[in-house]
Amino acid sequence: MRKKIVAGNWKMNKTIPEGVELAKAIANGLGDAAGNVEVVVCPTATALKSVSDAVSGVIGVGAQNVYDQTSGAYTGEISAEMVLDTGATYVILGHSERRQYFGETDDSVNSKVKFALENGLRPIVCVGEKQEQREAGTTEDVVGAQVRACLAGLDGAQVSTCVLAYEPVWAIGTGLTATPEQAQEVHAFIRGLVAEMVGSDVADGLRIQYGGSMKPANAAELLGQPDIDGGLIGGASLAPDSFLAIVNAAV
């Protein structure tokens, strides 16, 4: 049985005090979800240490990005060692906004995934198609190519340490959401592809989140699908009540 994982991607929101307040409210409001659902919050880099200290041992903390070098003249970047030093253990990699605004490619994501794993971080690896690709009927071609490239060179043990997040680009911040049937279809396709790559045992245990305007109103139906193992939550993760409602829907 795969344990559901719900992660909040705060993106470029919340100051340090605001982030600590939000994280504490989530940790204190878990109720029956505590121990039954893995909960992770991913604040900005400036708040990682403070948030980690505030919720240590209760919920997980992740970074929103990491560079694929240990140190050096890479202005503005953050290393895996720096992330781990804050107490965070997860990192989101390959988010569509990183691809769109900062030119990340499947190859650069693959390099970051490998580096994160080598240095003890657990990657949440994002894949997903654009609206025009879905309309053209190429969703599986696009998502399949991303999965193959982002996980290239990894063995089964490394893949099993990852979490995959299917986030249709057309459903991020738009208010649009894939239907439960659409999301399930792609999740099942991803799991089957991973089975081809590293074996069915790894694929059966791999957690695949849905990310794309999941909110309290649709969370239960999405999370009730057999291959949807949680959510990577954007806007709804910025308010404790809405985020906790999604967490509770995963119980």
C-alpha positions in Angstrom: 0.0 0.0 0.0 1.4 3.3 -1.1 1.2 6.0 1.6 -0.3 9.2 0.2 1.9 12.3 0.0 0.5 15.8 -0.1 3.1 18.6 -0.7 2.5 22.3 -0.7 4.5 24.3 -3.2 4.4 27.9 -1.8 6.3 29.3 -4.8 7.4 32.9 -4.3 5.1 33.6 -1.4 5.3 34.1 2.4 7.9 36.0 4.4 9.8 34.0 7.1 7.3 34.9 9.9 4.4 34.2 7.6 5.8 30.9 6.5 6.5 29.8 10.1 2.9 30.7 11.0 1.5 28.8 8.1 3.6 25.7 8.7 2.7 25.6 12.4 -1.0 25.9 11.6 -0.7 23.0 9.2 1.3 20.9 11.7 -1.1 21.6 14.5 -4.2 20.9 12.4 -3.3 17.5 11.1 -5.6 15.5 13.4 -6.4 12.0 12.0 -4.1 12.7 9.1 -1.0 12.6 11.3 0.8 9.4 10.6 -1.6 8.4 7.8 -0.6 10.9 5.1 2.9 12.2 4.5 2.7 16.0 4.5 5.5 18.2 3.0 5.7 22.0 2.7 8.0 23.7 0.3 8.7 27.3 1.2 11.1 29.8 -0.4 14.8 29.2 0.2 15.0 32.1 2.7 12.4 30.4 5.0 13.6 26.8 4.8 15.6 26.8 8.0 12.9 28.6 10.1 10.1 26.5 8.8 12.1 23.3 9.3 12.9 24.2 12.9 9.2 25.1 13.5 7.7 21.7 12.3 10.6 19.3 12.7 9.4 15.7 13.3 5.8 16.6 12.4 5.7 17.4 8.7 8.4 17.3 6.0 10.0 20.3 4.4 11.3 20.6 0.8 13.1 23.2 -1.3 11.6 24.4 -4.6 14.9 24.0 -6.6 18.5 23.0 -6.3 21.6 23.3 -8.5 23.6 20.3 -9.7 26.9 21.5 -8.3 28.4 21.3 -4.8 29.7 24.8 -4.7 31.2 27.5 -6.8 30.6 30.7 -8.8 26.9 30.1 -9.5 25.3 33.3 -8.4 21.7 32.9 -7.0 21.8 29.1 -6.9 21.5 26.8 -3.9 23.3 23.5 -3.4 21.9 20.2 -2.0 24.2 20.5 1.0 22.7 23.9 1.7 19.2 22.6 1.5 20.0 19.6 3.8 21.7 22.0 6.2 18.3 23.7 6.8 16.7 20.4 7.8 14.8 20.0 4.5 14.8 16.6 2.9 12.7 17.0 -0.3 13.2 19.1 -3.4 10.8 19.9 -6.3 12.6 19.5 -9.6 11.4 20.3 -13.1 8.3 22.3 -12.2 6.7 23.7 -15.3 7.4 27.3 -14.1 11.1 26.5 -13.9 10.9 25.1 -17.5 8.8 28.1 -18.8 10.6 31.0 -17.1 14.1 29.7 -16.5 14.8 27.5 -19.5 15.1 24.2 -17.7 15.1 21.2 -19.9 14.6 17.4 -19.4 18.3 17.0 -19.5 19.0 19.7 -16.8 16.2 18.2 -14.7 17.8 14.8 -15.0 21.2 16.2 -13.9 19.6 17.8 -10.9 17.7 14.6 -10.0 20.9 12.6 -10.0 22.7 15.2 -8.0 19.9 15.5 -5.4 19.8 11.7 -5.0 23.6 11.5 -4.7 23.5 14.1 -1.9 20.6 12.7 0.1 17.6 14.7 -1.0 14.4 13.2 -2.2 13.3 14.7 -5.6 9.7 15.4 -6.5 10.0 15.3 -10.2 7.4 17.1 -12.3 6.1 16.2 -15.7 3.2 17.4 -17.7 1.8 18.5 -21.1 0.6 21.9 -22.4 -2.9 22.6 -23.6 -2.0 22.4 -27.3 -0.3 19.1 -26.8 -3.4 17.6 -25.0 -5.6 18.9 -27.8 -3.3 17.4 -30.4 -3.6 14.0 -28.6 0.1 13.8 -27.8 -0.1 13.8 -24.0 1.4 10.3 -23.7 4.2 11.1 -26.1 5.1 14.3 -24.3 4.8 12.9 -20.8 6.5 9.7 -21.7 9.5 11.5 -23.2 9.8 13.7 -20.0 9.6 10.6 -17.7 12.2 8.7 -19.7 14.6 11.7 -19.9 14.2 12.9 -16.3 14.8 9.4 -14.9 17.5 8.4 -17.4 20.4 6.6 -15.9 18.7 5.9 -12.6 18.4 2.4 -11.2 15.3 1.0 -9.4 16.5 2.0 -6.0 17.0 5.6 -7.0 13.7 5.8 -8.8 11.9 4.4 -5.7 13.4 7.3 -3.7 11.7 9.8 -6.0 8.1 11.0 -6.1 6.7 11.9 -9.5 4.2 14.7 -9.9 2.0 14.8 -13.0 1.0 18.4 -13.4 -0.8 19.2 -16.7 0.6 22.7 -17.5 -2.8 23.8 -18.7 -4.3 23.2 -15.3 -1.7 25.1 -13.2 -3.0 28.4 -11.9 -5.7 28.5 -14.5 -8.6 27.1 -12.5 -8.9 24.3 -14.9 -8.4 20.8 -13.6 -8.0 17.4 -15.3 -11.0 15.3 -14.7 -10.4 12.4 -12.3 -10.6 10.0 -15.3 -8.1 12.1 -17.3 -5.6 12.3 -14.4 -6.0 8.6 -13.6 -5.3 7.7 -17.3 -2.0 9.6 -17.3 -1.0 8.4 -13.8 -1.5 4.8 -14.9 0.4 5.4 -18.1 3.4 6.8 -16.1 3.3 3.8 -13.7 3.3 1.5 -16.7 6.2 3.3 -18.3 8.3 3.2 -15.0 7.6 -0.6 -14.9 9.1 -0.9 -18.3 12.1 1.1 -17.3 13.0 -0.3 -13.9 10.5 -3.1 -13.1 7.0 -3.5 -11.8 8.1 -3.8 -8.2 9.5 -0.3 -8.2 6.6 1.0 -10.3 4.0 -0.5 -7.9 5.6 1.2 -5.0 6.3 4.6 -6.7 4.1 7.5 -5.5 2.7 9.7 -8.2 1.1 12.9 -7.2 -1.4 15.0 -9.2 -0.6 18.7 -9.5 -3.0 21.0 -11.3 -5.6 23.1 -9.4 -6.3 20.5 -6.8 -8.5 22.0 -4.2 -10.8 20.9 -1.4 -13.8 20.7 -3.7 -12.2 18.1 -6.1 -9.5 16.5 -3.9 -11.4 13.5 -2.7 -12.5 12.4 -6.2 -8.9 12.9 -7.6 -7.3 11.2 -4.6 -9.7 8.3 -4.8 -8.3 7.2 -8.2 -6.2 4.0 -7.9 -2.9 5.5 -9.3 -3.1 9.0 -7.8 -1.0 8.9 -4.6 -1.3 12.5 -3.4 -1.1 16.1 -4.6 1.4 18.7 -5.3 -0.6 21.8 -4.3 0.0 25.3 -5.3 -2.4 28.1 -4.4 -4.5 26.0 -2.1 -1.4 25.3 0.0 -1.1 29.0 1.1 -4.1 28.8 3.5 -4.1 26.2 6.3 -7.8 25.4 6.1 -7.7 24.6 2.3 -4.5 22.7 2.5 -5.6 20.7 5.5 -8.9 19.9 3.7 -6.9 18.3 0.9 -4.7 16.4 3.4 -7.8 15.0 5.1 -9.2 14.0 1.8 -6.1 11.8 1.3 -6.7 9.9 4.6 
